[in-house]
Amino acid sequence: MSRVSSALARAKHTALIPYITVGYPTIQTTLKAVPLFSSIGCDIIELGIPFSDPLADGATIQQASYEALRQGITPKVCLKVAQEIRKQVETPLVFMTYYNPVLKFGLERFCSKCAEVGIDGLIIPDLPPDEGKELEKSTRRHSLDLIYLLSPASTEDRIKLVANRSSGFIYLVSLTGVTGTRDRLPEELEGFVAKVRKRTEKPLCIGFGVSTLEQARRVAKVADGVIVGSRIMQLLDEDKSLENACSFVKCLREALL
């Protein structure tokens, strides 16, 4: 069982998975925030590798990626940052990136470096499972989870395919669209989760749009994990002391107990 799977299996509560764009607003912010979030009790931490065309991301994370790229944050830098973080935390770390940077780096080389620095899995929103076999070979070789995504628009065939091929957990996109804070989540969310549950016993973690305690509590009733990104990124940008972001993450942790 992988570190990601183990973290979800042993959790006596709904798992909390915060997202942070590496290097935004600074590398020091990332190096400071991740250990703090780990100490609060986050179960898995998602580290975003900045990319110039983040198709799945809304305005907040697009801007974070843009600014991080301007500061010279590359996949190589992200690997170094992950290595430093791993020295401080035991919490599973998952890279969220897009297929182009991984392909350019080299699938085997990238997976080898991820394993070397202590990364536990990959989330690649623009890689469908029917095109992921080559990367799956490398992730398996280096004991990394390759986590696939499903959206409310996913067909029965896609659900079956992801249920069979995703490892660690299945990432359920709460809505048809991009990441970002939302006033409300779709009414059909519970039905979507139930539909996927019929096809798999793998953990289901929900992200995209979860930005309030009330939304997190709702998601926790049907999911094994809650992924929160844009709201955390906003707080990291607004308050360089990280106090507001940590306070919000603490409240999320308590709401999911």
C-alpha positions as a Python dict, from the first residue, in 0.01 Angstrom:
ca = {
    (1, 'M'): (0, 0, 0),
    (2, 'S'): (136, 341, -97),
    (3, 'R'): (190, 628, 146),
    (4, 'V'): (-109, 808, -6),
    (5, 'S'): (-334, 504, 28),
    (6, 'S'): (-208, 443, 382),
    (7, 'A'): (-279, 802, 485),
    (8, 'L'): (-637, 773, 365),
    (9, 'A'): (-687, 426, 511),
    (10, 'R'): (-571, 516, 860),
    (11, 'A'): (-751, 850, 881),
    (12, 'K'): (-1034, 843, 1135),
    (13, 'H'): (-1181, 1152, 974),
    (14, 'T'): (-1234, 1292, 627),
    (15, 'A'): (-889, 1362, 488),
    (16, 'L'): (-784, 1724, 435),
    (17, 'I'): (-569, 1791, 128),
    (18, 'P'): (-452, 2152, 83),
    (19, 'Y'): (-305, 2272, -246),
    (20, 'I'): (-15, 2518, -277),
    (21, 'T'): (149, 2647, -596),
    (22, 'V'): (521, 2599, -541),
    (23, 'G'): (703, 2931, -521),
    (24, 'Y'): (399, 3154, -476),
    (25, 'P'): (417, 3414, -353),
    (26, 'T'): (775, 3303, -270),
    (27, 'I'): (970, 2981, -227),
    (28, 'Q'): (1009, 3066, 140),
    (29, 'T'): (630, 3079, 172),
    (30, 'T'): (605, 2727, 35),
    (31, 'L'): (884, 2598, 258),
    (32, 'K'): (718, 2752, 562),
    (33, 'A'): (353, 2677, 484),
    (34, 'V'): (379, 2306, 408),
    (35, 'P'): (532, 2205, 746),
    (36, 'L'): (277, 2427, 921),
    (37, 'F'): (-10, 2261, 737),
    (38, 'S'): (138, 1922, 817),
    (39, 'S'): (155, 2008, 1188),
    (40, 'I'): (-210, 2114, 1180),
    (41, 'G'): (-304, 1764, 1070),
    (42, 'C'): (-338, 1775, 692),
    (43, 'D'): (-335, 1420, 560),
    (44, 'I'): (-184, 1477, 213),
    (45, 'I'): (-39, 1796, 62),
    (46, 'E'): (-70, 1883, -305),
    (47, 'L'): (218, 2084, -455),
    (48, 'G'): (141, 2260, -781),
    (49, 'I'): (414, 2287, -1044),
    (50, 'P'): (359, 2619, -1226),
    (51, 'F'): (269, 2588, -1593),
    (52, 'S'): (210, 2853, -1860),
    (53, 'D'): (-122, 2707, -1977),
    (54, 'P'): (-302, 2562, -1672),
    (55, 'L'): (-627, 2466, -1845),
    (56, 'A'): (-796, 2320, -1538),
    (57, 'D'): (-726, 2617, -1313),
    (58, 'G'): (-924, 2932, -1250),
    (59, 'A'): (-803, 3289, -1207),
    (60, 'T'): (-642, 3249, -864),
    (61, 'I'): (-416, 2957, -947),
    (62, 'Q'): (-352, 3086, -1300),
    (63, 'Q'): (-218, 3407, -1149),
    (64, 'A'): (-12, 3215, -894),
    (65, 'S'): (140, 3004, -1172),
    (66, 'Y'): (215, 3313, -1379),
    (67, 'E'): (392, 3489, -1093),
    (68, 'A'): (583, 3176, -994),
    (69, 'L'): (703, 3129, -1352),
    (70, 'R'): (817, 3492, -1360),
    (71, 'Q'): (1031, 3417, -1057),
    (72, 'G'): (1196, 3124, -1232),
    (73, 'I'): (1007, 2836, -1072),
    (74, 'T'): (1066, 2532, -1294),
    (75, 'P'): (1003, 2160, -1243),
    (76, 'K'): (1367, 2127, -1133),
    (77, 'V'): (1316, 2397, -870),
    (78, 'C'): (995, 2228, -754),
    (79, 'L'): (1181, 1901, -709),
    (80, 'K'): (1442, 2079, -495),
    (81, 'V'): (1170, 2244, -288),
    (82, 'A'): (998, 1909, -239),
    (83, 'Q'): (1325, 1758, -124),
    (84, 'E'): (1364, 2031, 139),
    (85, 'I'): (1004, 1985, 254),
    (86, 'R'): (1047, 1609, 281),
    (87, 'K'): (1327, 1664, 532),
    (88, 'Q'): (1073, 1833, 759),
    (89, 'V'): (750, 1636, 714),
    (90, 'E'): (629, 1279, 679),
    (91, 'T'): (296, 1380, 527),
    (92, 'P'): (247, 1237, 177),
    (93, 'L'): (330, 1490, -97),
    (94, 'V'): (164, 1486, -437),
    (95, 'F'): (265, 1696, -737),
    (96, 'M'): (-14, 1854, -941),
    (97, 'T'): (112, 1940, -1286),
    (98, 'Y'): (30, 1915, -1655),
    (99, 'Y'): (151, 1659, -1904),
    (100, 'N'): (366, 1892, -2115),
    (101, 'P'): (627, 1968, -1842),
    (102, 'V'): (647, 1600, -1749),
    (103, 'L'): (688, 1493, -2112),
    (104, 'K'): (956, 1757, -2170),
    (105, 'F'): (1142, 1651, -1855),
    (106, 'G'): (1118, 1286, -1964),
    (107, 'L'): (862, 1049, -1812),
    (108, 'E'): (1110, 806, -1661),
    (109, 'R'): (1351, 1074, -1545),
    (110, 'F'): (1074, 1280, -1390),
    (111, 'C'): (931, 985, -1198),
    (112, 'S'): (1276, 880, -1084),
    (113, 'K'): (1350, 1229, -951),
    (114, 'C'): (1008, 1247, -781),
    (115, 'A'): (1076, 925, -595),
    (116, 'E'): (1426, 1042, -508),
    (117, 'V'): (1309, 1365, -343),
    (118, 'G'): (1013, 1210, -159),
    (119, 'I'): (711, 1277, -379),
    (120, 'D'): (441, 1012, -342),
    (121, 'G'): (210, 1071, -636),
    (122, 'L'): (111, 1274, -941),
    (123, 'I'): (-210, 1448, -1044),
    (124, 'I'): (-215, 1547, -1411),
    (125, 'P'): (-552, 1698, -1507),
    (126, 'D'): (-494, 1697, -1882),
    (127, 'L'): (-384, 1333, -1901),
    (128, 'P'): (-679, 1099, -1965),
    (129, 'P'): (-630, 736, -1857),
    (130, 'D'): (-658, 606, -2212),
    (131, 'E'): (-341, 803, -2291),
    (132, 'G'): (-156, 740, -1966),
    (133, 'K'): (-11, 391, -2005),
    (134, 'E'): (347, 504, -2064),
    (135, 'L'): (348, 728, -1759),
    (136, 'E'): (181, 454, -1555),
    (137, 'K'): (473, 225, -1629),
    (138, 'S'): (715, 480, -1487),
    (139, 'T'): (502, 565, -1184),
    (140, 'R'): (466, 197, -1096),
    (141, 'R'): (839, 142, -1140),
    (142, 'H'): (909, 416, -888),
    (143, 'S'): (621, 342, -649),
    (144, 'L'): (432, 663, -727),
    (145, 'D'): (56, 692, -739),
    (146, 'L'): (-94, 828, -1060),
    (147, 'I'): (-423, 989, -961),
    (148, 'Y'): (-680, 1035, -1236),
    (149, 'L'): (-973, 1276, -1236),
    (150, 'L'): (-1346, 1237, -1297),
    (151, 'S'): (-1599, 1514, -1350),
    (152, 'P'): (-1979, 1518, -1338),
    (153, 'A'): (-1967, 1496, -1719),
    (154, 'S'): (-1767, 1169, -1715),
    (155, 'T'): (-1931, 881, -1900),
    (156, 'E'): (-1990, 537, -1753),
    (157, 'D'): (-1701, 406, -1960),
    (158, 'R'): (-1468, 678, -1831),
    (159, 'I'): (-1573, 609, -1471),
    (160, 'K'): (-1496, 238, -1516),
    (161, 'L'): (-1160, 315, -1673),
    (162, 'V'): (-1053, 559, -1401),
    (163, 'A'): (-1180, 327, -1129),
    (164, 'N'): (-954, 58, -1270),
    (165, 'R'): (-647, 268, -1341),
    (166, 'S'): (-626, 544, -1078),
    (167, 'S'): (-403, 469, -781),
    (168, 'G'): (-393, 628, -436),
    (169, 'F'): (-735, 783, -477),
    (170, 'I'): (-972, 912, -743),
    (171, 'Y'): (-994, 1290, -776),
    (172, 'L'): (-1355, 1394, -822),
    (173, 'V'): (-1400, 1737, -979),
    (174, 'S'): (-1705, 1882, -802),
    (175, 'L'): (-1825, 2075, -1106),
    (176, 'T'): (-1781, 2112, -1478),
    (177, 'G'): (-1534, 2397, -1503),
    (178, 'V'): (-1207, 2515, -1353),
    (179, 'T'): (-1070, 2557, -1003),
    (180, 'G'): (-1168, 2859, -797),
    (181, 'T'): (-1374, 2972, -502),
    (182, 'R'): (-1750, 2928, -539),
    (183, 'D'): (-2054, 3057, -350),
    (184, 'R'): (-2212, 2715, -375),
    (185, 'L'): (-2142, 2364, -499),
    (186, 'P'): (-2366, 2186, -751),
    (187, 'E'): (-2687, 2030, -618),
    (188, 'E'): (-2607, 1708, -803),
    (189, 'L'): (-2273, 1657, -622),
    (190, 'E'): (-2399, 1379, -395),
    (191, 'G'): (-2551, 1194, -688),
    (192, 'F'): (-2224, 1215, -879),
    (193, 'V'): (-2030, 1070, -585),
    (194, 'A'): (-2283, 790, -540),
    (195, 'K'): (-2253, 705, -910),
    (196, 'V'): (-1876, 663, -879),
    (197, 'R'): (-1906, 471, -550),
    (198, 'K'): (-2099, 200, -731),
    (199, 'R'): (-1795, 138, -950),
    (200, 'T'): (-1507, 137, -703),
    (201, 'E'): (-1393, 90, -346),
    (202, 'K'): (-1099, 328, -394),
    (203, 'P'): (-1099, 649, -187),
    (204, 'L'): (-1279, 944, -345),
    (205, 'C'): (-1145, 1294, -282),
    (206, 'I'): (-1331, 1603, -401),
    (207, 'G'): (-1182, 1930, -519),
    (208, 'F'): (-1255, 2232, -742),
    (209, 'G'): (-1467, 2501, -582),
    (210, 'V'): (-1448, 2394, -216),
    (211, 'S'): (-1375, 2722, -39),
    (212, 'T'): (-1583, 2748, 281),
    (213, 'L'): (-1626, 2544, 598),
    (214, 'E'): (-1987, 2474, 510),
    (215, 'Q'): (-1891, 2340, 169),
    (216, 'A'): (-1617, 2126, 323),
    (217, 'R'): (-1863, 1978, 573),
    (218, 'R'): (-2104, 1894, 292),
    (219, 'V'): (-1832, 1725, 90),
    (220, 'A'): (-1713, 1534, 398),
    (221, 'K'): (-2049, 1360, 426),
    (222, 'V'): (-1993, 1175, 99),
    (223, 'A'): (-1617, 1183, 28),
    (224, 'D'): (-1302, 1035, 178),
    (225, 'G'): (-1106, 1356, 129),
    (226, 'V'): (-1154, 1728, 68),
    (227, 'I'): (-912, 1922, -156),
    (228, 'V'): (-891, 2298, -104),
    (229, 'G'): (-667, 2518, -316),
    (230, 'S'): (-780, 2859, -442),
    (231, 'R'): (-899, 2993, -108),
    (232, 'I'): (-574, 2890, 58),
    (233, 'M'): (-374, 3055, -219),
    (234, 'Q'): (-572, 3377, -172),
    (235, 'L'): (-495, 3377, 200),
    (236, 'L'): (-125, 3308, 145),
    (237, 'D'): (-114, 3609, -86),
    (238, 'E'): (-313, 3840, 144),
    (239, 'D'): (-120, 3771, 463),
    (240, 'K'): (252, 3705, 434),
    (241, 'S'): (268, 3599, 800),
    (242, 'L'): (63, 3288, 701),
    (243, 'E'): (-154, 3341, 1011),
    (244, 'N'): (-478, 3368, 815),
    (245, 'A'): (-404, 3068, 596),
    (246, 'C'): (-312, 2855, 897),
    (247, 'S'): (-622, 2966, 1084),
    (248, 'F'): (-839, 2868, 788),
    (249, 'V'): (-669, 2528, 753),
    (250, 'K'): (-716, 2466, 1128),
    (251, 'C'): (-1084, 2544, 1095),
    (252, 'L'): (-1110, 2307, 799),
    (253, 'R'): (-934, 2035, 995),
    (254, 'E'): (-1178, 2075, 1285),
    (255, 'A'): (-1478, 2083, 1050),
    (256, 'L'): (-1378, 1748, 899),
    (257, 'L'): (-1327, 1560, 1226),
}
